[in-house]
Amino acid sequence: MFKGAALFGLMFVFIAPQSREFVVGLVSQTAESLDTWAPLSYYTLGGLVALVLLSVILIKTWPQRADSANPMAKYRRQAPFDEN
């Protein structure tokens, strides 16, 4: 839904030379940092990816609710019982 709006906004980010330099510098600095902290950074990045995949699998395989009744029905105030 927001894919088109995000691409439209990114187009304006990459048109301006200063913002393009900033984004390219940020990406290159991230790559250099990954190389500098080589084993630890790759393990951390792999762990983050594994956690995202694990959460997607957990959400997809979560059991569905068995009862179809309204769960709030038991909290409704009942009309008083009149014995007349």
Chimera marker file (.cmm) of the C-alpha trace (Angstrom):
<marker_set name="trace">
<marker id="1" x="0.000" y="0.000" z="0.000" r="1" g="1" b="0" radius="0.5"/>
<marker id="2" x="2.748" y="2.412" z="0.929" r="1" g="1" b="0" radius="0.5"/>
<marker id="3" x="5.267" y="0.965" z="-1.512" r="1" g="1" b="0" radius="0.5"/>
<marker id="4" x="4.492" y="3.525" z="-4.177" r="1" g="1" b="0" radius="0.5"/>
<marker id="5" x="4.634" y="6.433" z="-1.745" r="1" g="1" b="0" radius="0.5"/>
<marker id="6" x="7.960" y="5.195" z="-0.335" r="1" g="1" b="0" radius="0.5"/>
<marker id="7" x="9.456" y="4.851" z="-3.812" r="1" g="1" b="0" radius="0.5"/>
<marker id="8" x="8.186" y="8.311" z="-4.715" r="1" g="1" b="0" radius="0.5"/>
<marker id="9" x="9.823" y="9.777" z="-1.605" r="1" g="1" b="0" radius="0.5"/>
<marker id="10" x="13.091" y="7.913" z="-2.211" r="1" g="1" b="0" radius="0.5"/>
<marker id="11" x="13.186" y="9.316" z="-5.716" r="1" g="1" b="0" radius="0.5"/>
<marker id="12" x="13.398" y="12.825" z="-4.269" r="1" g="1" b="0" radius="0.5"/>
<marker id="13" x="16.032" y="11.730" z="-1.755" r="1" g="1" b="0" radius="0.5"/>
<marker id="14" x="18.271" y="10.414" z="-4.537" r="1" g="1" b="0" radius="0.5"/>
<marker id="15" x="17.730" y="13.428" z="-6.826" r="1" g="1" b="0" radius="0.5"/>
<marker id="16" x="19.468" y="15.881" z="-4.482" r="1" g="1" b="0" radius="0.5"/>
<marker id="17" x="23.266" y="15.466" z="-4.523" r="1" g="1" b="0" radius="0.5"/>
<marker id="18" x="23.755" y="16.159" z="-0.808" r="1" g="1" b="0" radius="0.5"/>
<marker id="19" x="21.216" y="13.587" z="0.317" r="1" g="1" b="0" radius="0.5"/>
<marker id="20" x="22.581" y="11.071" z="-2.203" r="1" g="1" b="0" radius="0.5"/>
<marker id="21" x="26.102" y="11.581" z="-0.813" r="1" g="1" b="0" radius="0.5"/>
<marker id="22" x="24.776" y="11.132" z="2.712" r="1" g="1" b="0" radius="0.5"/>
<marker id="23" x="22.986" y="7.867" z="1.894" r="1" g="1" b="0" radius="0.5"/>
<marker id="24" x="25.979" y="6.476" z="-0.045" r="1" g="1" b="0" radius="0.5"/>
<marker id="25" x="28.307" y="7.487" z="2.812" r="1" g="1" b="0" radius="0.5"/>
<marker id="26" x="26.021" y="5.842" z="5.341" r="1" g="1" b="0" radius="0.5"/>
<marker id="27" x="25.948" y="2.586" z="3.384" r="1" g="1" b="0" radius="0.5"/>
<marker id="28" x="29.722" y="2.569" z="2.882" r="1" g="1" b="0" radius="0.5"/>
<marker id="29" x="30.317" y="3.330" z="6.570" r="1" g="1" b="0" radius="0.5"/>
<marker id="30" x="28.030" y="0.440" z="7.510" r="1" g="1" b="0" radius="0.5"/>
<marker id="31" x="29.907" y="-1.909" z="5.187" r="1" g="1" b="0" radius="0.5"/>
<marker id="32" x="33.259" y="-0.808" z="6.642" r="1" g="1" b="0" radius="0.5"/>
<marker id="33" x="31.941" y="-1.317" z="10.167" r="1" g="1" b="0" radius="0.5"/>
<marker id="34" x="30.765" y="-4.817" z="9.252" r="1" g="1" b="0" radius="0.5"/>
<marker id="35" x="34.227" y="-5.626" z="7.894" r="1" g="1" b="0" radius="0.5"/>
<marker id="36" x="36.018" y="-4.135" z="10.892" r="1" g="1" b="0" radius="0.5"/>
<marker id="37" x="34.037" y="-6.138" z="13.454" r="1" g="1" b="0" radius="0.5"/>
<marker id="38" x="33.978" y="-9.125" z="11.095" r="1" g="1" b="0" radius="0.5"/>
<marker id="39" x="33.021" y="-12.231" z="13.070" r="1" g="1" b="0" radius="0.5"/>
<marker id="40" x="30.890" y="-10.530" z="15.709" r="1" g="1" b="0" radius="0.5"/>
<marker id="41" x="28.993" y="-8.286" z="13.316" r="1" g="1" b="0" radius="0.5"/>
<marker id="42" x="28.145" y="-11.152" z="10.957" r="1" g="1" b="0" radius="0.5"/>
<marker id="43" x="26.937" y="-13.307" z="13.853" r="1" g="1" b="0" radius="0.5"/>
<marker id="44" x="24.812" y="-10.422" z="15.128" r="1" g="1" b="0" radius="0.5"/>
<marker id="45" x="23.360" y="-9.742" z="11.689" r="1" g="1" b="0" radius="0.5"/>
<marker id="46" x="22.643" y="-13.439" z="11.180" r="1" g="1" b="0" radius="0.5"/>
<marker id="47" x="20.971" y="-13.604" z="14.587" r="1" g="1" b="0" radius="0.5"/>
<marker id="48" x="18.725" y="-10.670" z="13.737" r="1" g="1" b="0" radius="0.5"/>
<marker id="49" x="17.703" y="-12.271" z="10.449" r="1" g="1" b="0" radius="0.5"/>
<marker id="50" x="17.072" y="-15.584" z="12.224" r="1" g="1" b="0" radius="0.5"/>
<marker id="51" x="14.886" y="-13.869" z="14.827" r="1" g="1" b="0" radius="0.5"/>
<marker id="52" x="12.814" y="-12.195" z="12.124" r="1" g="1" b="0" radius="0.5"/>
<marker id="53" x="12.321" y="-15.516" z="10.326" r="1" g="1" b="0" radius="0.5"/>
<marker id="54" x="11.497" y="-17.265" z="13.606" r="1" g="1" b="0" radius="0.5"/>
<marker id="55" x="8.865" y="-14.660" z="14.451" r="1" g="1" b="0" radius="0.5"/>
<marker id="56" x="7.260" y="-14.990" z="11.004" r="1" g="1" b="0" radius="0.5"/>
<marker id="57" x="7.150" y="-18.781" z="11.377" r="1" g="1" b="0" radius="0.5"/>
<marker id="58" x="5.715" y="-18.451" z="14.884" r="1" g="1" b="0" radius="0.5"/>
<marker id="59" x="2.968" y="-16.097" z="13.719" r="1" g="1" b="0" radius="0.5"/>
<marker id="60" x="2.084" y="-18.303" z="10.725" r="1" g="1" b="0" radius="0.5"/>
<marker id="61" x="1.881" y="-21.509" z="12.807" r="1" g="1" b="0" radius="0.5"/>
<marker id="62" x="0.087" y="-20.072" z="15.856" r="1" g="1" b="0" radius="0.5"/>
<marker id="63" x="-3.069" y="-22.123" z="16.547" r="1" g="1" b="0" radius="0.5"/>
<marker id="64" x="-6.374" y="-20.523" z="15.741" r="1" g="1" b="0" radius="0.5"/>
<marker id="65" x="-8.934" y="-19.823" z="18.426" r="1" g="1" b="0" radius="0.5"/>
<marker id="66" x="-11.352" y="-22.740" z="18.807" r="1" g="1" b="0" radius="0.5"/>
<marker id="67" x="-14.462" y="-21.006" z="20.134" r="1" g="1" b="0" radius="0.5"/>
<marker id="68" x="-16.333" y="-18.729" z="17.794" r="1" g="1" b="0" radius="0.5"/>
<marker id="69" x="-18.528" y="-17.157" z="20.497" r="1" g="1" b="0" radius="0.5"/>
<marker id="70" x="-18.074" y="-13.594" z="21.618" r="1" g="1" b="0" radius="0.5"/>
<marker id="71" x="-15.396" y="-13.654" z="24.354" r="1" g="1" b="0" radius="0.5"/>
<marker id="72" x="-16.876" y="-10.569" z="26.006" r="1" g="1" b="0" radius="0.5"/>
<marker id="73" x="-20.346" y="-12.144" z="26.342" r="1" g="1" b="0" radius="0.5"/>
<marker id="74" x="-19.568" y="-13.515" z="29.806" r="1" g="1" b="0" radius="0.5"/>
<marker id="75" x="-18.856" y="-10.002" z="31.079" r="1" g="1" b="0" radius="0.5"/>
<marker id="76" x="-22.201" y="-8.523" z="30.021" r="1" g="1" b="0" radius="0.5"/>
<marker id="77" x="-24.441" y="-7.359" z="32.789" r="1" g="1" b="0" radius="0.5"/>
<marker id="78" x="-27.457" y="-9.642" z="33.035" r="1" g="1" b="0" radius="0.5"/>
<marker id="79" x="-30.948" y="-8.265" z="33.629" r="1" g="1" b="0" radius="0.5"/>
<marker id="80" x="-32.055" y="-8.826" z="37.245" r="1" g="1" b="0" radius="0.5"/>
<marker id="81" x="-34.223" y="-11.909" z="37.712" r="1" g="1" b="0" radius="0.5"/>
<marker id="82" x="-37.754" y="-11.017" z="38.792" r="1" g="1" b="0" radius="0.5"/>
<marker id="83" x="-39.723" y="-13.771" z="40.607" r="1" g="1" b="0" radius="0.5"/>
<marker id="84" x="-43.156" y="-12.072" z="40.453" r="1" g="1" b="0" radius="0.5"/>
<link id1="1" id2="2" r="1" g="1" b="0" radius="0.2"/>
<link id1="2" id2="3" r="1" g="1" b="0" radius="0.2"/>
<link id1="3" id2="4" r="1" g="1" b="0" radius="0.2"/>
<link id1="4" id2="5" r="1" g="1" b="0" radius="0.2"/>
<link id1="5" id2="6" r="1" g="1" b="0" radius="0.2"/>
<link id1="6" id2="7" r="1" g="1" b="0" radius="0.2"/>
<link id1="7" id2="8" r="1" g="1" b="0" radius="0.2"/>
<link id1="8" id2="9" r="1" g="1" b="0" radius="0.2"/>
<link id1="9" id2="10" r="1" g="1" b="0" radius="0.2"/>
<link id1="10" id2="11" r="1" g="1" b="0" radius="0.2"/>
<link id1="11" id2="12" r="1" g="1" b="0" radius="0.2"/>
<link id1="12" id2="13" r="1" g="1" b="0" radius="0.2"/>
<link id1="13" id2="14" r="1" g="1" b="0" radius="0.2"/>
<link id1="14" id2="15" r="1" g="1" b="0" radius="0.2"/>
<link id1="15" id2="16" r="1" g="1" b="0" radius="0.2"/>
<link id1="16" id2="17" r="1" g="1" b="0" radius="0.2"/>
<link id1="17" id2="18" r="1" g="1" b="0" radius="0.2"/>
<link id1="18" id2="19" r="1" g="1" b="0" radius="0.2"/>
<link id1="19" id2="20" r="1" g="1" b="0" radius="0.2"/>
<link id1="20" id2="21" r="1" g="1" b="0" radius="0.2"/>
<link id1="21" id2="22" r="1" g="1" b="0" radius="0.2"/>
<link id1="22" id2="23" r="1" g="1" b="0" radius="0.2"/>
<link id1="23" id2="24" r="1" g="1" b="0" radius="0.2"/>
<link id1="24" id2="25" r="1" g="1" b="0" radius="0.2"/>
<link id1="25" id2="26" r="1" g="1" b="0" radius="0.2"/>
<link id1="26" id2="27" r="1" g="1" b="0" radius="0.2"/>
<link id1="27" id2="28" r="1" g="1" b="0" radius="0.2"/>
<link id1="28" id2="29" r="1" g="1" b="0" radius="0.2"/>
<link id1="29" id2="30" r="1" g="1" b="0" radius="0.2"/>
<link id1="30" id2="31" r="1" g="1" b="0" radius="0.2"/>
<link id1="31" id2="32" r="1" g="1" b="0" radius="0.2"/>
<link id1="32" id2="33" r="1" g="1" b="0" radius="0.2"/>
<link id1="33" id2="34" r="1" g="1" b="0" radius="0.2"/>
<link id1="34" id2="35" r="1" g="1" b="0" radius="0.2"/>
<link id1="35" id2="36" r="1" g="1" b="0" radius="0.2"/>
<link id1="36" id2="37" r="1" g="1" b="0" radius="0.2"/>
<link id1="37" id2="38" r="1" g="1" b="0" radius="0.2"/>
<link id1="38" id2="39" r="1" g="1" b="0" radius="0.2"/>
<link id1="39" id2="40" r="1" g="1" b="0" radius="0.2"/>
<link id1="40" id2="41" r="1" g="1" b="0" radius="0.2"/>
<link id1="41" id2="42" r="1" g="1" b="0" radius="0.2"/>
<link id1="42" id2="43" r="1" g="1" b="0" radius="0.2"/>
<link id1="43" id2="44" r="1" g="1" b="0" radius="0.2"/>
<link id1="44" id2="45" r="1" g="1" b="0" radius="0.2"/>
<link id1="45" id2="46" r="1" g="1" b="0" radius="0.2"/>
<link id1="46" id2="47" r="1" g="1" b="0" radius="0.2"/>
<link id1="47" id2="48" r="1" g="1" b="0" radius="0.2"/>
<link id1="48" id2="49" r="1" g="1" b="0" radius="0.2"/>
<link id1="49" id2="50" r="1" g="1" b="0" radius="0.2"/>
<link id1="50" id2="51" r="1" g="1" b="0" radius="0.2"/>
<link id1="51" id2="52" r="1" g="1" b="0" radius="0.2"/>
<link id1="52" id2="53" r="1" g="1" b="0" radius="0.2"/>
<link id1="53" id2="54" r="1" g="1" b="0" radius="0.2"/>
<link id1="54" id2="55" r="1" g="1" b="0" radius="0.2"/>
<link id1="55" id2="56" r="1" g="1" b="0" radius="0.2"/>
<link id1="56" id2="57" r="1" g="1" b="0" radius="0.2"/>
<link id1="57" id2="58" r="1" g="1" b="0" radius="0.2"/>
<link id1="58" id2="59" r="1" g="1" b="0" radius="0.2"/>
<link id1="59" id2="60" r="1" g="1" b="0" radius="0.2"/>
<link id1="60" id2="61" r="1" g="1" b="0" radius="0.2"/>
<link id1="61" id2="62" r="1" g="1" b="0" radius="0.2"/>
<link id1="62" id2="63" r="1" g="1" b="0" radius="0.2"/>
<link id1="63" id2="64" r="1" g="1" b="0" radius="0.2"/>
<link id1="64" id2="65" r="1" g="1" b="0" radius="0.2"/>
<link id1="65" id2="66" r="1" g="1" b="0" radius="0.2"/>
<link id1="66" id2="67" r="1" g="1" b="0" radius="0.2"/>
<link id1="67" id2="68" r="1" g="1" b="0" radius="0.2"/>
<link id1="68" id2="69" r="1" g="1" b="0" radius="0.2"/>
<link id1="69" id2="70" r="1" g="1" b="0" radius="0.2"/>
<link id1="70" id2="71" r="1" g="1" b="0" radius="0.2"/>
<link id1="71" id2="72" r="1" g="1" b="0" radius="0.2"/>
<link id1="72" id2="73" r="1" g="1" b="0" radius="0.2"/>
<link id1="73" id2="74" r="1" g="1" b="0" radius="0.2"/>
<link id1="74" id2="75" r="1" g="1" b="0" radius="0.2"/>
<link id1="75" id2="76" r="1" g="1" b="0" radius="0.2"/>
<link id1="76" id2="77" r="1" g="1" b="0" radius="0.2"/>
<link id1="77" id2="78" r="1" g="1" b="0" radius="0.2"/>
<link id1="78" id2="79" r="1" g="1" b="0" radius="0.2"/>
<link id1="79" id2="80" r="1" g="1" b="0" radius="0.2"/>
<link id1="80" id2="81" r="1" g="1" b="0" radius="0.2"/>
<link id1="81" id2="82" r="1" g="1" b="0" radius="0.2"/>
<link id1="82" id2="83" r="1" g="1" b="0" radius="0.2"/>
<link id1="83" id2="84" r="1" g="1" b="0" radius="0.2"/>
</marker_set>
